Amino acid sequence: MEAAWNKGFSRMTVLVTGAAGFIGFHTCLRLLARGETVVGIDNLNPYYDVALKELRLSHLGRNPGFAFVNADIADREAMAQVARAHPGITDYINLAAQAGVRHSLSAPFDYTHSNIQGHLTMLEMARHSDKCRHFVYASSSSVYGANTKLPFSVEDRVDTPISLYAATKRAGELMSHSYSHLFRIPTTGLRFFTVYGPWGRPDMAAYLFAKAIIAGEPIRVFNNGDMRRDFTFIDDIVSGVIGVLDNPPVDDGVKPPCHLYNIGNNKSEQLMDFIGLIEESLGRKAVYAFEPMQAGDVKETAADISAIQRDVGFAPTTPISIGVPAFIRWFKEYHGLG
Ligand SMILES: NC(=O)c1ccc[n+]([C@@H]2O[C@H](COP(=O)([O-])OP(=O)(O)OC[C@H]3O[C@@H](n4cnc5c(N)ncnc54)[C@H](O)[C@@H]3O)[C@@H](O)[C@H]2O)c1
């Protein structure tokens, strides 16, 4: 069979996995706002508060262009059923995953299930479609492990992961490369750098800190606060995801049609400055519990985003001085804090 990938198909339906998740929800909202038809998949697993996932879904469900399927992306029969029910799917955005570095130390099989088996099942779904235009998927800055050369560049070696989460995300990149090579599927992987913002994840720093500060409880600050992160605001991430989606790699018949990008804010911030903005936005001081570095964690992340800037014009616009207050406004509203 001659591969039909990337030969002038116009987009019909976008499949977004992890649609009830933080980044998936915002991505669906943006796609729907520009009139796309979106099929969202999520298994609503209880890794964090399911009520938050359901509330995100209820917002998406208000748009007639959105259809939701409650299913596991590693369930091959369920994914085949989605393909049969929605034959117009041309674009895939695979964001469903078991996220979180620390949880991968205690629940490793959640990671192989969703991030390896699930990712492969989605690649297979795209492979057996005759109209896949582009397969975009989430990777992570954690693939850089303990690399010390900063900023992290997609040209750097990433074969020394220091958490199983990172290893599974790197595996997703490698599997995608092989499918682009073998089946000429245009794939693009995005290495996200610490995403935060409204509707954010309860297991991530911004949320954990805000919750503890409100409760008057100590906030756990690792490596005695000597950490830097390339914090990326959710709206900038979504602009990058959709900018990339609109620019599938072109198959020149030689190289596999696959891209890999860093997607960060291009500015590494001191963790203590980030916390200071949370305190300021909440109008309360934190009680600090300084702790040593956690296993699997890295001291600093910084994204070299020149490749995605060059190829799709990605330009993050939200500094933490704007993004953190926006997150806290949502956090207060969500928790009825006035
Ligand atoms: N948020 C960040 O800072 C960050 C950083 C790096 C990478 N990422 C990656 O970005 C993607 C989205 O992350 P997020 O922050 O929105 O996380 P999230 O946990 O909020 O969203 C993931 C969603 O996927 C769903 N899911 C998990 N396993 C599934 C499965 N097997 N089948 C169906 N649904 C499943 C979950 O229920 C959840 O709603 C993930 O791949 C994550 O690894 C996120």
Ligand as a Chemical Component Dictionary entry (heavy atoms), coordinates in Angstrom:
data_LIG
# 
_chem_comp.id                   LIG 
_chem_comp.type                 NON-POLYMER 
_chem_comp.pdbx_formal_charge   0 
_chem_comp.three_letter_code    LIG 
# 
loop_
_chem_comp_atom.comp_id 
_chem_comp_atom.atom_id 
_chem_comp_atom.alt_atom_id 
_chem_comp_atom.type_symbol 
_chem_comp_atom.charge 
_chem_comp_atom.model_Cartn_x 
_chem_comp_atom.model_Cartn_y 
_chem_comp_atom.model_Cartn_z 
_chem_comp_atom.pdbx_ordinal 
LIG N1  N1  N 0  2.387  19.788 32.915 1  
LIG C1  C1  C 0  3.705  19.760 32.712 2  
LIG O1  O1  O 0  4.457  20.581 33.250 3  
LIG C2  C2  C 0  4.313  18.739 31.789 4  
LIG C3  C3  C 0  5.717  18.764 31.620 5  
LIG C4  C4  C 0  6.296  17.839 30.770 6  
LIG C5  C5  C 0  5.513  16.940 30.076 7  
LIG N2  N2  N 1  4.161  16.935 30.269 8  
LIG C6  C6  C 0  3.381  15.955 29.501 9  
LIG O2  O2  O 0  2.284  16.615 28.912 10 
LIG C7  C7  C 0  1.166  15.741 28.831 11 
LIG C8  C8  C 0  -0.038 16.370 29.491 12 
LIG O3  O3  O 0  0.289  16.636 30.852 13 
LIG P1  P1  P 0  -0.713 17.342 31.859 14 
LIG O4  O4  O 0  0.098  18.242 32.713 15 
LIG O5  O5  O -1 -1.886 17.870 31.119 16 
LIG O6  O6  O 0  -1.122 16.062 32.744 17 
LIG P2  P2  P 0  -2.547 15.584 33.243 18 
LIG O7  O7  O 0  -2.285 14.449 34.176 19 
LIG O8  O8  O 0  -3.344 16.734 33.754 20 
LIG O9  O9  O 0  -3.225 15.051 31.913 21 
LIG C9  C9  C 0  -3.075 13.752 31.424 22 
LIG C10 C10 C 0  -4.459 13.169 31.221 23 
LIG O10 O10 O 0  -4.300 11.898 30.611 24 
LIG C11 C11 C 0  -5.204 11.000 31.194 25 
LIG N3  N3  N 0  -4.638 9.658  31.046 26 
LIG C12 C12 C 0  -3.531 9.146  31.655 27 
LIG N4  N4  N 0  -3.313 7.890  31.263 28 
LIG C13 C13 C 0  -4.300 7.595  30.369 29 
LIG C14 C14 C 0  -4.626 6.453  29.607 30 
LIG N5  N5  N 0  -3.894 5.336  29.683 31 
LIG N6  N6  N 0  -5.695 6.500  28.780 32 
LIG C15 C15 C 0  -6.460 7.617  28.695 33 
LIG N7  N7  N 0  -6.202 8.738  29.408 34 
LIG C16 C16 C 0  -5.133 8.724  30.234 35 
LIG C17 C17 C 0  -5.354 11.434 32.643 36 
LIG O11 O11 O 0  -6.602 11.037 33.197 37 
LIG C18 C18 C 0  -5.224 12.952 32.529 38 
LIG O12 O12 O 0  -6.501 13.565 32.465 39 
LIG C19 C19 C 0  1.618  14.433 29.460 40 
LIG O13 O13 O 0  2.068  13.580 28.436 41 
LIG C20 C20 C 0  2.788  14.840 30.341 42 
LIG O14 O14 O 0  3.680  13.765 30.529 43 
LIG C21 C21 C 0  3.543  17.813 31.099 44 
# 
loop_
_chem_comp_bond.comp_id 
_chem_comp_bond.atom_id_1 
_chem_comp_bond.atom_id_2 
_chem_comp_bond.value_order 
_chem_comp_bond.pdbx_ordinal 
LIG N1  C1  SING 1  
LIG C1  O1  DOUB 2  
LIG C1  C2  SING 3  
LIG C2  C3  SING 4  
LIG C2  C21 DOUB 5  
LIG C3  C4  DOUB 6  
LIG C4  C5  SING 7  
LIG C5  N2  DOUB 8  
LIG N2  C6  SING 9  
LIG N2  C21 SING 10 
LIG C6  O2  SING 11 
LIG C6  C20 SING 12 
LIG O2  C7  SING 13 
LIG C7  C8  SING 14 
LIG C7  C19 SING 15 
LIG C8  O3  SING 16 
LIG O3  P1  SING 17 
LIG P1  O4  DOUB 18 
LIG P1  O5  SING 19 
LIG P1  O6  SING 20 
LIG O6  P2  SING 21 
LIG P2  O7  DOUB 22 
LIG P2  O8  SING 23 
LIG P2  O9  SING 24 
LIG O9  C9  SING 25 
LIG C9  C10 SING 26 
LIG C10 O10 SING 27 
LIG C10 C18 SING 28 
LIG O10 C11 SING 29 
LIG C11 N3  SING 30 
LIG C11 C17 SING 31 
LIG N3  C12 SING 32 
LIG N3  C16 SING 33 
LIG C12 N4  DOUB 34 
LIG N4  C13 SING 35 
LIG C13 C14 SING 36 
LIG C13 C16 DOUB 37 
LIG C14 N5  SING 38 
LIG C14 N6  DOUB 39 
LIG N6  C15 SING 40 
LIG C15 N7  DOUB 41 
LIG N7  C16 SING 42 
LIG C17 O11 SING 43 
LIG C17 C18 SING 44 
LIG C18 O12 SING 45 
LIG C19 O13 SING 46 
LIG C19 C20 SING 47 
LIG C20 O14 SING 48 
# 
